[in-house]
Amino acid sequence: MSLVSIIIPTYNTEKYIHACIQSVLNQTYQNFEIIVVDDGSTDGSVEAVKQFDNSRIRVYQNEKNSGPSYSRNRAIELAKGEFIAILDSDDWWDPNRLKNMMKVMNEKDLDLIFDNLLYIREGERSPWTTYYKFKGITVTDDQPITPEYFVENDLGILKAIIRKTLITDNQIYYNEAIKYGEDFLFYLELITKTSKSWLLKEGYYYYLSREGSLVKNMFELSKECLRATEELLQHPKKEYTPGLMKALEKRAEDFSFVVRYHETDRYLKSRQYSKAIHNFIQYRDVLKEMTLVRLRLLKYALQGKKIHS
């Protein structure tokens, strides 16, 4: 049974870290270590981790706030396991996640494996959707992943289990210069280095949707993802096939639209109407989408009034 190093970067997640770590301790696959790297928390995150009296848990503190990419890279360097499992400090796992994923990992001699995300709101007990459903991705069976498929279906948000040598032998680490979308870049570089990447149809990872999480800031996230994708297109690696380049071009187009949409929405909310009108004139697709969104919201509001009348 291979040792799995679970790496958990944390920053001011005192409220969630106990449940996160407890979900790992409750795994039916028990050969693991937990490496927590705290990024300068000002709450009781570190103290919450230290309350666990378990020799398999190691906690480290960064000298200064350096971002989640730095914390993950540090944890990877400290890891003793043959495999690395990524876990965020406000999320948690199904008890059988490691057992089920490591079974497939070993049977197929894989280098990297993903499962579905189970989206759950704070304070609720059951997921409201999954990532596949949210994105309209059809996964009818466990399947291999190509770099093209990874990009086309925007799978960078998923949380992988990775053979450590795939990381270290190729010297691929998280990009510490970017704030958003670092997981996408990290995984894409790994997947281009191996033909042994896999996607499971089932999901065992509970992904918490909470106020203040990074995904709430769609404007900044989209700008960073657009910039990172454009850099990949400008400086392609030798492993990038024409199909992968085409998928990256489509990704850049999609994020360019999202950036324009949220920029215009910001102008409207801040009453910078001249700038909003300029965007509507220049980007007709934004005007069309924004109109459709507001018509749908109006429809739901009117339906709600009818129900309560």
Secondary structure as a PSIPRED ss2 file (coil, helix, strand):
# PSIPRED VFORMAT (PSIPRED V4.0)

   1 M C   1.000  0.000  0.000
   2 S C   1.000  0.000  0.000
   3 L C   1.000  0.000  0.000
   4 V E   0.000  0.000  1.000
   5 S E   0.000  0.000  1.000
   6 I E   0.000  0.000  1.000
   7 I E   0.000  0.000  1.000
   8 I E   0.000  0.000  1.000
   9 P E   0.000  0.000  1.000
  10 T E   0.000  0.000  1.000
  11 Y C   1.000  0.000  0.000
  12 N C   1.000  0.000  0.000
  13 T C   1.000  0.000  0.000
  14 E H   0.000  1.000  0.000
  15 K H   0.000  1.000  0.000
  16 Y H   0.000  1.000  0.000
  17 I H   0.000  1.000  0.000
  18 H H   0.000  1.000  0.000
  19 A H   0.000  1.000  0.000
  20 C H   0.000  1.000  0.000
  21 I H   0.000  1.000  0.000
  22 Q H   0.000  1.000  0.000
  23 S H   0.000  1.000  0.000
  24 V H   0.000  1.000  0.000
  25 L H   0.000  1.000  0.000
  26 N C   1.000  0.000  0.000
  27 Q C   1.000  0.000  0.000
  28 T C   1.000  0.000  0.000
  29 Y C   1.000  0.000  0.000
  30 Q C   1.000  0.000  0.000
  31 N C   1.000  0.000  0.000
  32 F E   0.000  0.000  1.000
  33 E E   0.000  0.000  1.000
  34 I E   0.000  0.000  1.000
  35 I E   0.000  0.000  1.000
  36 V E   0.000  0.000  1.000
  37 V E   0.000  0.000  1.000
  38 D E   0.000  0.000  1.000
  39 D C   1.000  0.000  0.000
  40 G C   1.000  0.000  0.000
  41 S C   1.000  0.000  0.000
  42 T C   1.000  0.000  0.000
  43 D C   1.000  0.000  0.000
  44 G C   1.000  0.000  0.000
  45 S H   0.000  1.000  0.000
  46 V H   0.000  1.000  0.000
  47 E H   0.000  1.000  0.000
  48 A H   0.000  1.000  0.000
  49 V H   0.000  1.000  0.000
  50 K H   0.000  1.000  0.000
  51 Q C   1.000  0.000  0.000
  52 F C   1.000  0.000  0.000
  53 D C   1.000  0.000  0.000
  54 N C   1.000  0.000  0.000
  55 S C   1.000  0.000  0.000
  56 R C   1.000  0.000  0.000
  57 I E   0.000  0.000  1.000
  58 R E   0.000  0.000  1.000
  59 V E   0.000  0.000  1.000
  60 Y E   0.000  0.000  1.000
  61 Q E   0.000  0.000  1.000
  62 N C   1.000  0.000  0.000
  63 E C   1.000  0.000  0.000
  64 K C   1.000  0.000  0.000
  65 N C   1.000  0.000  0.000
  66 S C   1.000  0.000  0.000
  67 G C   1.000  0.000  0.000
  68 P H   0.000  1.000  0.000
  69 S H   0.000  1.000  0.000
  70 Y H   0.000  1.000  0.000
  71 S H   0.000  1.000  0.000
  72 R H   0.000  1.000  0.000
  73 N H   0.000  1.000  0.000
  74 R H   0.000  1.000  0.000
  75 A H   0.000  1.000  0.000
  76 I H   0.000  1.000  0.000
  77 E H   0.000  1.000  0.000
  78 L H   0.000  1.000  0.000
  79 A C   1.000  0.000  0.000
  80 K C   1.000  0.000  0.000
  81 G C   1.000  0.000  0.000
  82 E C   1.000  0.000  0.000
  83 F E   0.000  0.000  1.000
  84 I E   0.000  0.000  1.000
  85 A E   0.000  0.000  1.000
  86 I E   0.000  0.000  1.000
  87 L C   1.000  0.000  0.000
  88 D C   1.000  0.000  0.000
  89 S C   1.000  0.000  0.000
  90 D C   1.000  0.000  0.000
  91 D C   1.000  0.000  0.000
  92 W E   0.000  0.000  1.000
  93 W E   0.000  0.000  1.000
  94 D C   1.000  0.000  0.000
  95 P C   1.000  0.000  0.000
  96 N C   1.000  0.000  0.000
  97 R H   0.000  1.000  0.000
  98 L H   0.000  1.000  0.000
  99 K H   0.000  1.000  0.000
 100 N H   0.000  1.000  0.000
 101 M H   0.000  1.000  0.000
 102 M H   0.000  1.000  0.000
 103 K H   0.000  1.000  0.000
 104 V H   0.000  1.000  0.000
 105 M H   0.000  1.000  0.000
 106 N H   0.000  1.000  0.000
 107 E H   0.000  1.000  0.000
 108 K C   1.000  0.000  0.000
 109 D C   1.000  0.000  0.000
 110 L C   1.000  0.000  0.000
 111 D C   1.000  0.000  0.000
 112 L E   0.000  0.000  1.000
 113 I E   0.000  0.000  1.000
 114 F E   0.000  0.000  1.000
 115 D E   0.000  0.000  1.000
 116 N E   0.000  0.000  1.000
 117 L E   0.000  0.000  1.000
 118 L E   0.000  0.000  1.000
 119 Y E   0.000  0.000  1.000
 120 I E   0.000  0.000  1.000
 121 R E   0.000  0.000  1.000
 122 E C   1.000  0.000  0.000
 123 G C   1.000  0.000  0.000
 124 E C   1.000  0.000  0.000
 125 R C   1.000  0.000  0.000
 126 S C   1.000  0.000  0.000
 127 P C   1.000  0.000  0.000
 128 W C   1.000  0.000  0.000
 129 T E   0.000  0.000  1.000
 130 T E   0.000  0.000  1.000
 131 Y H   0.000  1.000  0.000
 132 Y H   0.000  1.000  0.000
 133 K H   0.000  1.000  0.000
 134 F H   0.000  1.000  0.000
 135 K H   0.000  1.000  0.000
 136 G C   1.000  0.000  0.000
 137 I C   1.000  0.000  0.000
 138 T C   1.000  0.000  0.000
 139 V C   1.000  0.000  0.000
 140 T C   1.000  0.000  0.000
 141 D C   1.000  0.000  0.000
 142 D C   1.000  0.000  0.000
 143 Q E   0.000  0.000  1.000
 144 P E   0.000  0.000  1.000
 145 I C   1.000  0.000  0.000
 146 T C   1.000  0.000  0.000
 147 P H   0.000  1.000  0.000
 148 E H   0.000  1.000  0.000
 149 Y H   0.000  1.000  0.000
 150 F H   0.000  1.000  0.000
 151 V H   0.000  1.000  0.000
 152 E H   0.000  1.000  0.000
 153 N C   1.000  0.000  0.000
 154 D C   1.000  0.000  0.000
 155 L H   0.000  1.000  0.000
 156 G H   0.000  1.000  0.000
 157 I H   0.000  1.000  0.000
 158 L C   1.000  0.000  0.000
 159 K C   1.000  0.000  0.000
 160 A C   1.000  0.000  0.000
 161 I E   0.000  0.000  1.000
 162 I E   0.000  0.000  1.000
 163 R E   0.000  0.000  1.000
 164 K H   0.000  1.000  0.000
 165 T H   0.000  1.000  0.000
 166 L H   0.000  1.000  0.000
 167 I H   0.000  1.000  0.000
 168 T H   0.000  1.000  0.000
 169 D H   0.000  1.000  0.000
 170 N H   0.000  1.000  0.000
 171 Q C   1.000  0.000  0.000
 172 I C   1.000  0.000  0.000
 173 Y C   1.000  0.000  0.000
 174 Y C   1.000  0.000  0.000
 175 N C   1.000  0.000  0.000
 176 E C   1.000  0.000  0.000
 177 A C   1.000  0.000  0.000
 178 I C   1.000  0.000  0.000
 179 K C   1.000  0.000  0.000
 180 Y C   1.000  0.000  0.000
 181 G C   1.000  0.000  0.000
 182 E H   0.000  1.000  0.000
 183 D H   0.000  1.000  0.000
 184 F H   0.000  1.000  0.000
 185 L H   0.000  1.000  0.000
 186 F H   0.000  1.000  0.000
 187 Y H   0.000  1.000  0.000
 188 L H   0.000  1.000  0.000
 189 E H   0.000  1.000  0.000
 190 L H   0.000  1.000  0.000
 191 I H   0.000  1.000  0.000
 192 T C   1.000  0.000  0.000
 193 K C   1.000  0.000  0.000
 194 T C   1.000  0.000  0.000
 195 S C   1.000  0.000  0.000
 196 K C   1.000  0.000  0.000
 197 S E   0.000  0.000  1.000
 198 W E   0.000  0.000  1.000
 199 L E   0.000  0.000  1.000
 200 L E   0.000  0.000  1.000
 201 K E   0.000  0.000  1.000
 202 E E   0.000  0.000  1.000
 203 G E   0.000  0.000  1.000
 204 Y E   0.000  0.000  1.000
 205 Y E   0.000  0.000  1.000
 206 Y E   0.000  0.000  1.000
 207 Y E   0.000  0.000  1.000
 208 L E   0.000  0.000  1.000
 209 S E   0.000  0.000  1.000
 210 R C   1.000  0.000  0.000
 211 E C   1.000  0.000  0.000
 212 G C   1.000  0.000  0.000
 213 S C   1.000  0.000  0.000
 214 L H   0.000  1.000  0.000
 215 V H   0.000  1.000  0.000
 216 K H   0.000  1.000  0.000
 217 N C   1.000  0.000  0.000
 218 M H   0.000  1.000  0.000
 219 F H   0.000  1.000  0.000
 220 E H   0.000  1.000  0.000
 221 L H   0.000  1.000  0.000
 222 S H   0.000  1.000  0.000
 223 K H   0.000  1.000  0.000
 224 E H   0.000  1.000  0.000
 225 C H   0.000  1.000  0.000
 226 L H   0.000  1.000  0.000
 227 R H   0.000  1.000  0.000
 228 A H   0.000  1.000  0.000
 229 T H   0.000  1.000  0.000
 230 E H   0.000  1.000  0.000
 231 E H   0.000  1.000  0.000
 232 L H   0.000  1.000  0.000
 233 L H   0.000  1.000  0.000
 234 Q H   0.000  1.000  0.000
 235 H C   1.000  0.000  0.000
 236 P C   1.000  0.000  0.000
 237 K C   1.000  0.000  0.000
 238 K C   1.000  0.000  0.000
 239 E C   1.000  0.000  0.000
 240 Y C   1.000  0.000  0.000
 241 T C   1.000  0.000  0.000
 242 P H   0.000  1.000  0.000
 243 G H   0.000  1.000  0.000
 244 L H   0.000  1.000  0.000
 245 M H   0.000  1.000  0.000
 246 K H   0.000  1.000  0.000
 247 A H   0.000  1.000  0.000
 248 L H   0.000  1.000  0.000
 249 E H   0.000  1.000  0.000
 250 K H   0.000  1.000  0.000
 251 R H   0.000  1.000  0.000
 252 A H   0.000  1.000  0.000
 253 E H   0.000  1.000  0.000
 254 D H   0.000  1.000  0.000
 255 F H   0.000  1.000  0.000
 256 S H   0.000  1.000  0.000
 257 F H   0.000  1.000  0.000
 258 V H   0.000  1.000  0.000
 259 V H   0.000  1.000  0.000
 260 R H   0.000  1.000  0.000
 261 Y H   0.000  1.000  0.000
 262 H H   0.000  1.000  0.000
 263 E H   0.000  1.000  0.000
 264 T H   0.000  1.000  0.000
 265 D H   0.000  1.000  0.000
 266 R H   0.000  1.000  0.000
 267 Y H   0.000  1.000  0.000
 268 L H   0.000  1.000  0.000
 269 K H   0.000  1.000  0.000
 270 S C   1.000  0.000  0.000
 271 R C   1.000  0.000  0.000
 272 Q C   1.000  0.000  0.000
 273 Y H   0.000  1.000  0.000
 274 S H   0.000  1.000  0.000
 275 K H   0.000  1.000  0.000
 276 A H   0.000  1.000  0.000
 277 I H   0.000  1.000  0.000
 278 H H   0.000  1.000  0.000
 279 N H   0.000  1.000  0.000
 280 F H   0.000  1.000  0.000
 281 I H   0.000  1.000  0.000
 282 Q H   0.000  1.000  0.000
 283 Y C   1.000  0.000  0.000
 284 R H   0.000  1.000  0.000
 285 D H   0.000  1.000  0.000
 286 V H   0.000  1.000  0.000
 287 L H   0.000  1.000  0.000
 288 K H   0.000  1.000  0.000
 289 E H   0.000  1.000  0.000
 290 M H   0.000  1.000  0.000
 291 T H   0.000  1.000  0.000
 292 L H   0.000  1.000  0.000
 293 V H   0.000  1.000  0.000
 294 R H   0.000  1.000  0.000
 295 L H   0.000  1.000  0.000
 296 R H   0.000  1.000  0.000
 297 L H   0.000  1.000  0.000
 298 L H   0.000  1.000  0.000
 299 K H   0.000  1.000  0.000
 300 Y H   0.000  1.000  0.000
 301 A H   0.000  1.000  0.000
 302 L H   0.000  1.000  0.000
 303 Q H   0.000  1.000  0.000
 304 G H   0.000  1.000  0.000
 305 K H   0.000  1.000  0.000
 306 K H   0.000  1.000  0.000
 307 I H   0.000  1.000  0.000
 308 H H   0.000  1.000  0.000
 309 S C   1.000  0.000  0.000
